Amino acid sequence: MHKRIKLTIAYDGTRYCGWQIQENGITVEEMINKSLSGLLGEKICIMGASRTDAGVHALGNVAVFDTHTRIPPEKISYGLNQRLPEDITVQKSEEVPKEFHPRYAAAIKTYEYKILNRTFPQPICRLYTHFIYYPLDVEAMQKAAAYLVGEHDFKSFSSIGGQTKTSVRTITALDVEKEGDIITIRVSGTGFLYNMVRIISGTLIQVGQGYRTPESVQEIIEKRDRRFAGPTAPPRGLTLIGINFTGNDDKIIDMGGQV
Amino acid sequence: MHKRIKLTIAYDGTRYCGWQIQENGITVEEMINKSLSGLLGEKICIMGASRTDAGVHALGNVAVFDTHTRIPPEKISYGLNQRLPEDITVQKSEEVPKEFHPRYAAAIKTYEYKILNRTFPQPICRLYTHFIYYPLDVEAMQKAAAYLVGEHDFKSFSSIGGQTKTSVRTITALDVEKEGDIITIRVSGTGFLYNMVRIISGTLIQVGQGYRTPESVQEIIEKRDRRFAGPTAPPRGLTLIGINFTGNDDKIIDMGGQV
């Protein structure tokens, strides 16, 4: 009898062409499939919860796969980490019900977009933050963020290329915080459109720069047109923090340590 | 008339063979010399305060050079950063008295050694922390650290290859703190022997693992023999935070933002 195993996965997205397998470069999904197939001696194809873009990082992306292995579920992480490169680490492996699918299970996803806001870039955080030397007005960004919380049609905040039928989504929380030189946009929701977090971040940055008023965000939502929102902020600032499955078929996941 | 210019420099040491120019690979000193010579149109050879090892990072290393340029001293940083690669950034440029030499001026240097202490590595901080899965006893490390503060002969904590005549140094502060999964060993002193901070860190890690008692550090100091101390901890965990020049010939430097 096969078992369904859930993996919680952290990665540095810098050198990957995103999560999803594609022809033009190496991806996180591909690296995990290869390592898992080697470890278990079966051909494994994982199903991921979030297909992060090229250059985007994760502390807790989630994937599942089916296997006949006799390795205890919680031990798979150890064997897998010995085969994976240093920039991908499985944080947890566990058995889940066979009907559990991370893309269709009810869940809250949390992302953080980090901005380094100071006179000069800081080399040791260059890969995980978006550098802006122009001082940002955090209070204005917080005001603007408030308009986005709740259920809205986020069509203005979505790149073409998304495959979903409706662009209505619910943002359950959206906070902007500053600590030292780092401004963090932390957003949680039940689902996100293609590039949605990066377009929200790009729009909030323009509010912080004074190019837009906080109130203008309300108008952008109403326009339902991508051209009215700000630019798509660069991928390096974005990290998928974790996915909290809210259904009864799964328990709340550990998001893993944060730095 | 020439001027003496002081640079405060941050870098990610990952891909460099350390600070000092050598034949076998690229170094931070070499990159700055090339960029400065190109910017100013004169051949520049900087004099650095701290010759950090391969893989060691800095938020605030210091170097000086002499120039006839008409570029205002504080503007040199902007021009230089446009020529430097993304993993080296000048945080400040300023004119200093002509007799100021960063290696001989009285100064307190501060280093941090960061340990990631959790079950699995975290990809996004792998380049800037040393990963240890075995839980460390931070309290024991703090007790051990107390023995090292003050003026001592640190011969046991020095690798061969150092060029100094005496191995007596003064540690003005040595703190061990844990925040989340990160243990930080923060050490300040008037000067350090070759590999001294990494050998102190390697020894404190062994105390944290229970291989040594805190009290044994006193014995290690008294032995004045490298073989009695712990191993040299890996370079990636080490960052030169800043150098505080204490003489009257220079003011306290800004250490730059920390993450």
Interface residues (C-beta under 8 A of the other chain):
Chain A: A10 Y11 D12 H57 L59 S77 N81 E86 D87 I88 T89 V90 Q91 L116 R118 T119 F120 P121 Q122 P123 I124 C125 R126 L127 Y128 G180 D181 I182 T239 G256 G257 Q258 V259
Chain B: A10 Y11 D12 H57 L59 S77 N81 E86 D87 I88 T89 V90 Q91 L116 R118 T119 F120 P121 Q122 P123 I124 C125 R126 L127 Y128 G180 D181 I182 T239 G256 G257 Q258 V259
